[in-house]
């Protein structure tokens, strides 16, 4: 393996990393106690992170969720024609949710400062004009109904809490926290719990920590391994990433073997109602594994890194966006190969959909916020030199989604509400997906849910896609045994209907042991 070396050099008016070092417990390199970096070098790395993320997202865009439970074989071409980023920005702007979601939070920091309250981020997110899915949409609905963070992302209120959502949005947290993974974790604690919990939250914590450490080491394996110290060891997320790192040592020249071992052991998704009994997997754990498979086997080569993360499949635009952004931070803007940059430069002044911000705006805002974060964390700015007090990664608190719950059955309903009737199930949890359909987007259906003969919830179902409830009904932590559930439509409207798709049932033990 040709690892990038971690060299501490003093370069006048450019980059210097100085002061005493502590030997990292990984044995792969050293985490400096502080670094001194020029303003130009800091900006170059911040720009490299945003540029790498945008390029990686574009590269993997055509393959997103087209290869579920399978890798993208070598003979399948993934193109990179001239004008590619510009074409996507003009024709499929929604591809860049990886970026414009981040920019919602960057903008709040820009307007309100580093100490902006979490409600400001939550309301900006909930009222943004972009469409959302999974944990993000469930959180948006919660916030619009008055359920604020961290409860908006908690698994009892959000069946998608383990999904990838904050993981794809956490780049900003690391890019504004150079050399300071714990500061990035603090940002992620505030914002990541808007939409996620447990492993879903850990995905964003980990990505943010890798970005933060990418400022102080150009050893990819060191960055991947050191950042993992921000994750509790008992979590599924930690155990999977640790396995991937060890399989890389065991199979250093075979990323496909690592992918295969990961699929065998870690590809299960017990949380997302859309993926539990399907090949579709939007769980943060497996997709984060694909990020670091790309980073480890890419060996510092930008093309290899984003190509491998893409070819791992599943959310194959978000994963190369993260690996490309992290490596772009390590390399810096000026060292990303021209093959990729000539397409990017065509759109650096173009506003992302649903925002008033371009990449050039983002570079400036991200740089300003990084300077503020450095000073907030005891760093110093002296002329052209910036001294950063580096942070030894500390594990965040332990959280787990669906503790003691195991999916045991999926029942295909495909019925309108009036045809659902009373349904029986044996278990401790249940989720019904589906939604309201109406030509009148201002319509809000009101339904009552009865569990074992008792009214348990009155549910608002907006027809408006931006405000919709992602799943019709869910309830966990029930007493084990048989339950009966039924629904009543309180305000039926002509030409509107409420469609029930599937019922997912959980029990207190796995169906097969």
Secondary structure, DSSP 8 states (H G I E B T S, - for coil): ---------B-TTSEE--S-EEE-TTSS-EEESEEEEEHHHHHHHHHHHHHHHHHHHHHHGGGTTTSSSS---TTS-----TTHHHHHHHH-GGGGHHHHHHHHHHHHHHHH-TT--HHHHHHHHHT-SS---HHHHHHHHHHHTT--TTTTTSTTT-TTTTBSHHHHHTHHHHHTSTT-HHHHHHHHHHHHTTT--THHHHHHHHHHHHHHHHTT---HHHHHHHHGGGS-TTSHHHHHHHHHHHHHHHTTT-HHHHHHHHHHHH----S-TTTTTSS---BHHHHHHHHHHHHHHHTT-HHHHHHHHHHT-SSTTHHHHHHHHHHHHHH-GGGS-HHHHHHHGGGTTS--TTSS--HHHHHHHHHHHHHHHHHHTT-EEETTEEEEE-----------TTTT-EEEEEEEEEEEGGGT--EEEESSEEEEEEEEE-S-TT-EEEEEEEETTEEEEEEEEESSGGG--SEEEEE-S--SSEEEEEEEESS--TT-EEEEEEEEEEESS-S--
